């Protein structure tokens, strides 16, 4: 590693625009997409802002680490699905749940009552055609101006990337699964 000098001058101009709700996308093959979204939710909640989290691939009865913490903090989190497609016993049922879940999430976004809404793992139902991409794009374009929406999942469509204000692609460099280390509570959940 080469040591470098810390910057002493700002190398980018300070933005002069108006503050408004943002569309943020966390995508890519690396870990951390949902974790980063949850961090934003915690940051907003810590500032006294109203936050709602929808998880498109988790079951409503899920009790993962984020559910336990968000419940303690009073951040509503709702599972909308029946697990990942490779675990589903009925893909038509999974598709129906995703579409019903999208209706809930869309209503929350349009209502404008939350500062931030997280749509965790929404890319899967969008990519599978269970939730129409155009409906998501339209909702994001028409949302109240103060609402921030964070969307996560692998393979974000180009149309969503174009619409978003901030897109972060998590890149897989190395993963413990490849070394035979299984998922662990507190890391993957």
N, C-alpha and C positions, 0 to 999 in steps of 0.2 A: 504494500500500500504506500502511496505517496502522500505525504503530509501537504496540505494546502493552506493558504492564508485565508482566514475568515473574511467575508466581505464587510466593508466598512461604509459603503454607499449603496443605496437602494438601486437595483439594476433594472427595475421596471417602473413605469409611471403609475402613480396612485390613481385608481379608477375614479372617474368623476360622475358616473351614472347614478340613477335612482335605485334605491334598494327595492327588490321585488322578490316574489317567490321564484324558486329555481327548480329545474328538473335536473336531477343528478342520477347518473347511471354508473353502477359498478358491475363490470362484466369481465370476461376473460376466464382462462383455465386455471388460474392460481387460486389459492385459499385467500379468504379475507373479505369477500364481497359482502356477505351478510354481516360479518363482524364490523366492518367499516360503517355500514348503514345503521347498525345498532349503536355504534359510537356517536353518530350524528343525532340519533334519537335521544340518547342520554344527555348529550350536550344541550340540545334544545330544551329538554325537560328540566335540566339543571338551571336554565334561564327562566323557568316558569312558563314555558310555552306548552301548548296542548299538542300531544303527539298520539298517533294511532299506528299500530303495526299490523299488517296483514301478511300472513305466510301462506303462499299458494300451494306449497307441497306438504305442509305439516297438517296432521289431523287436529280437529278441535280439542281433543283431550290431551294433546302433547304436553309434557312436563319437562322440557329440556331446560338447561341452565338459564337461557334468556327469558323463558316464561316465568320461572321462579323469581328472578330478579325484577323483571318488569312488573309483576304482580305486587311485589313488596313496595315498589316505588309508585304504584298507581298508574303505570303506563299500560293502556289497553293493548293486548296482543291477541290476535285471533287466527287460529289455524283454519284454512279454508278447504283443504284437500284431503286425500286419503293416502298420502305417501308418494314417493317417487314412482314413476311409471313402471319401472322394473319390479316393484313390489305390489303393484295393483293387481287385484283379481278380476277387475272389470273396468276396462279403459273407457267404455261409454259412461259409466258412473263417474269416473275421474274427470272426464270432460264436462259432464253436467255440473259437478261440484265447482270446477274452475270457473265456468260461466256464471254460476250463481254467486260465487265469491267475487268475481269481477263486478257484478251488479252492486254488491255491498260496498266495495272499494270505490267504485265510480261515484256512488251516492255520497260517500264521505268526502271525496275530493270536491265534488260540485257544491256541497253544502257550505264549504268554506269555514267550518268551525274549528279546524285543526291547523296549527302552524305548519306541522309536518306530518306527512303520511308516507309510511314505508311499505312498498310493495315487494316483499321479499320473495325471491325465486319466481317472479312473474314471467321471466323469459321462457321457462319451460312450457307453460300453457299457451303462450303466444306462439312459440316455435312449432308446437304440435297442432296449431290451428284450433285449439279449444277456446281461446279468447281472441277475438278478431283484432289484429294489429291496428286497423283503422279506427276502431272504437277507442282503443287506448290513446292513440295519437290525437284524436278529436277531443277527448276528455282533457288531455294535458294542455292542448291549445286553448280550450274554453274554460279552464279552471279559474277560480277567483284569483286575482293578481297577488294576493298575500300568501298563497298556499305553496309550500315546498313539497315536492314529491321525489322520493328516492326509490329507484327501481334496481333490482339485483337479478343476477343470473347469467349463466354462460350464453354466449352467442347472441348478444343484443342485435336486433335488426338494424341495418343501415339507416332506415327511416327514423328510428328512435334516436340513434346516435346523432343524426342531423338536427333533430328537434331539441335535444338536450342542451343545457347550459354548461354542464360539467360531465365529462365521461372519464372514468378511470378504468383501465384494463389491467386486471391482476394477471401477472405472467407467472406461470409455473417455472421455477428454476430447479427446485428439488422438493420431493415429497416423501414423507416417512412411509407411506404405503408401499412405495417401490422397494424399500428395505425390509418389507414384511412386518412392519409395526402397525397393528390395527388401530382403528378409531378409539379415542379415549374421551371419557366424560370430562367436560370442562375445556376441551380443546375443539372437538368436532360438534359438540352439542352445548 
